[in-house]
Amino acid sequence: MKLKFIDVIFNNKLYKTLFFSLIGILIFFLSRNNGMFWDNVLFASRLGNQLYENSVFNWYIPDSFDPGHPPFLGFLLAIVWKLFGHNLWVSHLLILPFSIGLLYQLHLFVSYYVKNTTLAFFAFIFIAVDPTLSAQFVLVNPEIISLFFFFLAINAILYDKYYLKIVALFFLSIVSYRSMMLAAGVFLFEFLNYAFINKQKIKSILNTKFILSYVLGSIPGVLFVIWRLMTKGWLQSHPDSPWAELWQVASPQIFLRNILVLGHRYADFGRVFILLFIIYSVFRFKKLLFTKEIKQLLLLAITSVFVVTITSLIATNTMGHRYFITSFIAIALIGFLIMSQFYKNKKIIYSLLFIGLITGNLWIYPRDIAQGWDASLAHVPYFQLRQDAIKYMDKNNIKIEETATFFPNATRIDNVDLSGDMRHFETYTSKNAYIFYADVFNLTDEQYKNLDTNYTIIREFRKRGIHLFIYKLKD
């Protein structure tokens, strides 16, 4: 079925830009009150506050909370806070242009492989509803920034925009260490695409122009790494770092566990249905399935996260779903191309896979199973529940300073909602007078046992599957 309004919008650059701008603005208004969450309490508010309260251009972070990464997001936040005010909505406003840019680049990426305008629109929607990608749009985080520059670089390669590729790599190399790894993934993709997909000789690929683009694009990242080593002598962590134990070399047991966790990340939140569909199609169509487009996307799915994957497998640090979003996007597009090119009942398949992805936002595991709460929209009700719980505590004279909580809420109230409230929750000791607990905190079995045995629930808040409890220590 031909939908004429789609042709009108997406065949006109101005209309297309306005369309994605409206989507971005809608996301901004819906999420402007969402607080800092998960790792972004550190990467956004704490690093941002350090630069905001001291010097925007002094990237020397105190060792006590220095994660080693470039404070790129904190740098941008400090600037917009000084211009527009130290508020949550200002923080989300900073992310808005990157959200719009990413939406535009995703559609451009899809349109390279799906020439029909209507099909390209539905392919774009199919990719955009991935729960892990969707979750990034409603949070203040460096992922949206990294993804924008990554797909800007990939599209520059696909559409032969040499200088645009250099610009994209230039910024991609300084957002974070993981964005540097994505930049390495861009290099692997372009090189292997020329070598194995386009069948070019290695000598002709590694010419001066090709190498120069990556040398110039990597300058900010290289300079940052050199500066870090010269000023601090370490990159990711040091012996006294809070994260030192997370960056040890994995034992054989942990390495095997990491492989299982990696598989789970790809299958989680509804993506399992796409994977099963692709696997079934491989057995059904065999070699016919591997068109040039699908080979290229499969190459991108692997190379884009190759360095990230190797690093995640050999480290003790838990790998996040968001580390592999570029790969998730490529795999989703593979699934769409297969259904549109090899199946007659494509509308039914599309609908089933689409619904499967949407329901991924409703996947809430039992509390004993750790969940990637920043990797789906399931966490969103938490922000309002948190505000309601703090108001309840204030009304009933329950002191924040006498109440323990857990990551990512174990910080100053201001670090989450930028409200100016400098009260800090108490460190958990298992004997605190009160406990502030929500489903979105992944606790240990011992901590759960302590709550069940030694504490009483005095107030419960709930909204759309998320629960928040105020516990009091039993007499």
N, C-alpha and C positions, 0 to 999 in steps of 0.2 A: 504494500500500500504506500502510495506516494503522499507524503505530508508536505504541502507546498510551503507552509510557514517555515519549516526547517530549512528549505532551500533559500528562502528569502533572507533568513538570519545568517546562515553559515556560509553563504556565498558572497557576503559583504563584510569586509573587515571591520568597518565601523559598527555595524549591527552586532557582529559577533563579539566585539570588545564590550559593547554595552550590555549584551546578554550575560557575559561572564562577570562583568562588573556588578550587575544587579544580584547575581547569585552570591558573589562575595560579600556585598553589602548586607544581604539577608542573613548570611551566616554570621556576620559581625554583630548584627542586632540581636540575634538569638543567643549568641555566646559571650557577649560583652561583659557579663557578670560572672563568668566562669573563672574561678581562682587559679592560681598557680598549682600545678599538680604533678605528682611523681617527680622525676628528675628535674623538672623545670623549676621547682622551688629553688634548686641550686643554680641551674644554668640561666634562668631568667631573673628571678627576684634577688637572690643573694649576690650573684655576680654583678647584676645590674645596680643594686644598691651600693655595692662597694665602689663602683665607678661614679655613680650619681653623687654619693656623699663625699667623695675625695676628688679624683680627677678622671674625667672621661677618657683621656688618652693615656693614662697610666695603667697598663695591663698587668702590673705586678700584683698578684693576688696573694693574700696571707696564706701560709702553708696549711693553716688549720682547716680551711675549706677550699683549697685550690685543687680542682679536678684535673688540672694539666691542660685541658682543652683551651683553644683561643676563646676569650670571652666576647665573641662576636655579637651574639644576641644581647648580652648584657650591655655592650657598647652602644648598640642601636637603641636599646631601651633607655639608657641613661640620657641619651640625646633627646629623645621624644619626651621623656619625663621633664627635662629642663625647659622644653619648649611649651608643652601643653599641660603639665601637671602630673604628679605622681599618683596615677589612678589606674585601675584595672582596664577601664574602657580605652584609655590611651594606649595601653600595652597591646590590646587586641587591634586597635587602629593601626599600630605598626605592622602587624601581621597581614592586614587587609590587602595591601598591594601585592604581597607575595602570594597570597591565596588566589587573587585574580590572575596573576601571572601564571601560577601553576595550572589553574583550570584551562587557561588559553593554551599553554604548552602541551597539556595532556590531549586536548582536542586536536592540536596540530600533529602530535605524535600518532594518534589514532588515524587521522585522515591520510597519513602516508601509506598506511596498510589497507585502509578501507576507503575506496574511492567514492562509493555511493554516499551522497550527503546524508540521506536518511539513516542508512545503516551505520555510518560513522557517528551520528548522534547517539544512537542506541548503544553502540560500542563504548562511547565515552561515558554514558550513564552507568553502564555495566561495570566499568572500571572505578568510577567515582564513588559507588556505593560500598566498596570494600570497607568493612568496619574499621580496620586499622588506619586506612587512609582518611576515612571520614572523621575519625577521632582526632586526627592531627589538625583538622580545619577548625575545631572548636577550642583548641588550647593555644596558649602562648608558648611556642616551642621552636627550636632550631630546625626541626624536621621539614616544615613547610618551606623554609628558606633553602635548605639543602636540596630538596626535591625540585624546587623551581629552577635552580641553577643547573642541576643534573639534567633535567629534560630540555633545558635551553641548550645545553651542550650536545645532547643526543640529537635533537632536532637540527642543530647546526651542522652536524655530520650528515644526517639523512638528506637535508636540503642543500648541502654544499655551501654553507655560510662560514667560511674560514675564520674571518675576524670575529664573528659572533661567538664561535667556539672558544677562542682565546679569552674573550671577556667572561664567558660563562665559567671556564676553568679557573680563571683568575680569582673569582669570588668563591667558587666551590672549594678551593684549596685552603680557605681561611675560616670557614664557618665552625668546623670542629675537626677532631681527628677522624671521625667517621666520614665526614664529607671529603676529607683528603683521600680516604680509601675509595669513596665513590668516584673521585677524580681518576684514581688508578684504574677503576673499573671502566671508565670511559675510554682510557687508553687501550685496555685489553680488548674492549668491544671493537673499536675502530680498527686496530691492527689485525685481529683475527677475522673480522668481517671482510677486510680486503684480501687476507691470505686464503681463507677457506670458503667464504661465500662467493666472493668475486674472482677468486683464483688468480690473484696477482702475485708476482714474485716478491720475496721479502726485500730484496735490494731496491726495487722500485717503490715499495711502501715506505721504507725508512729513509726517505729523502730529507734534505735540509728543511724544507717547508713543513713537513710533518713533525719532525723532531722539534723545530723551533716553536711550534704552537704549544707543545706541552712544556717546554722549558719556560716560555713566557707565562703560561697559565699557572705554573707551579710556584712562581716567585714568592707570593705572599706566604704560602705554607712553608716553604723552605726557610725563608727569613724568620718566621715565627719559631720554627724548630731550633734554628741556630741560636736565636735570642734566648729561648728557654734553657738550652743547654749551657749557655754562657752565664746566665744570671742565676739559674737554680741548680743546674747540674742533673736534672731529672725531667722526664716528660710526663708520664702518666701518674706515678705515685712514688712516694718515698717511704722509708721504714716506719715513720710515725704517722703516715697518712691514714685517715679514717677508712680509705678504700684499699689499703695495701694488700689485705688478704684476698681481695677480689681479683687482683692481677698477678696471681701466682701461676706457674705452669701447671696445667691440669695433669692429674695422675691418670693412669690408664682407665680406672673406674670412672672418673669424672669425664674423661674424653668420650667414653662410650655413652655416658648419660647425656652429654652435650649433643651427640648425634641424634639421640631420641628426642631431645628437646627441640632440636632444629626441625625435625620432621613434624613435630607438633605445631611449631610456629607456622609452617606452611599450610597445615590442615585446619588450624583453629578458626573459629568465628565464621563458619560457613564456607570457607575455601575448600574444605574437603570434598564438597560436591563437584567443584570445578576439576579438582585433581582426578577424582574417580571418572568423570566424564572424559577427560583427556586420555587416561589410561585405557578405558574401554575403547575409545576411538582408535588408539594405536593398534590394539589387537584386531580391531575390525577392518581397518583400512591399510594397515601396515605401511609400506614404503610410499604409497600414494599420498599419505598424509603429509609427508615432509616436503612441502613446497619451499621455495626460496624464502618466502615471507615468514613461514613458521620456523625454518632453520635460523633465520636472523633473530627472531624474537626469543627463541630458545637460547641462542648465544648470548643475547642481552640479559636474559634471566639468570644466567650463570656468571657471566663476566662482571656484571654490575656490582654483585655482592661477593665476588670471589675472595677479595682480601678481607672483607668484613667477616665472611664465613670462617676462613682459616683462623683469623684472630679469635673469633668467638669459640671455636672448637678447642683451641689449645690453652684457653684461659679459664680460670675458676669463676670468673664473673658471669652472672646470669645474662643470657642474650635476650634482648627485647624483640618483640614482634616488629616494631617500627624499623629495626635494622634492615629489614628485607623488603620494604615496601616497593622498591624499584623492581624487584624480582616478582612480587605479587602482581604488579601491574602488567608486566610482560606475559606472565602465565595466564592472567585473565583475558588478555587480548588474543592469546593463542586459542583459548577455549572459544572465544567469540568467532574467530576465523574458521575454526573447525565446524562449528554449528551452522554458520552461514554458507559455507562452501560445500559441505559433505552431507548435510541432512535436509530432508524435505520438510519435516515437522519442526523447523527451526524456531517458530514462535512459541511452541509448547516447551521446548528445551530451554529457550531463553527465559521464559517466565519462571520455570522451576528453579533454574540456577540463580536467577535474580532474587527470587523469594528466599532461597537458601542463604544468600549473602546478607540480605536484610535481616533475617532472623538471627544472624550471627551476633547482632547487637543485643540480643536477648539472652545470650548464653552466659549464665551465671553459675559457676561451679559451686559445689559444696564448700563450706568454709575451710575444710582441711586440705583442699587442693589450691595451691597458689595460682593466681590468675593475673594475666597482663591487663591491669585495669586501665592503662592508658592506651590500649590497643583496640578498644571498641567504644561505642557511645553508651554502653551500660553504666559507666561511671557518672554521667552528667547529673543525675538527681542528687548526688553527694554534696554538691556545692550549696544548694539550698538547705539541705538537712544540716550541714555543718553550721550555717548561720543560725538556724532555728535552735540548735543545741547550745550554742554559745549564749544566745539570748536567754534560754531557759536557765543556764548555769548562773548568769548574772542576776536574774530575777530571784533565784533561790539561794543566793549567796554561796555558791560553790566556786571557790577560787580556782582560776586557771592555773596558778602557780602550784596548787596542791593536787592537780589532776594530771595523770600520766596519759600519754597517747603514743602513737606509733607512726612510722614513716607512711606517707609523706607529710603528716600533720605535726610531727614532733619538731616544732620550730616556733618562731614568733608568729603571732596571728597576722601581723602585717606582711610577713613573707608570703602568705597565701593570698590574701585579699587586698593588700596595699591600702588598708583602712587607716593606717597610722596607729593602730593598737599594738603597742610594743610588749604586751604580756606574752610570756613564754610558757608553754606547757612543761610540766615536770618530766624528768627522765624516768622511764619505767624501771622499777626495782622489784616488782612482784608483791610489794607491800604498801603501795600508794593508797592514800585515802579514797581517791576516786580514779576511775579509768574512763577515758573517752575513746570509744571503739566504733568503727564502721566497717561494713563488708569490704570496702576497698583497701583495707589494710591486710596484708598477708602476714599472719602471725605464725610462730612456731607451734608445734604440738604442745610443748611445755607451757607456752603462754596461754593457749586456749584452755588447757587443763586448769591453770591457775584461776582464770576468769570463772570457769564453771564451778570450781570448788570453793574458792575463797571470797567470791564477790556476789553481790545481789544487784539485779537490774532495777534501777529506780526510775528510769525514763527511757522509752523507746520512740524513735522517729522512723518513719518508713515512707518511701515514695518509689513507685515503679520498680519494685524488686530490690531496692537498696535499703538496708537497715542501718541505723546508727543508735548506739546504746550508751547510756551513762550508767556506769557501775559504781557501787559503793562497797568498800571493804566490810566484810561481816564482822560483828563484834566478837 
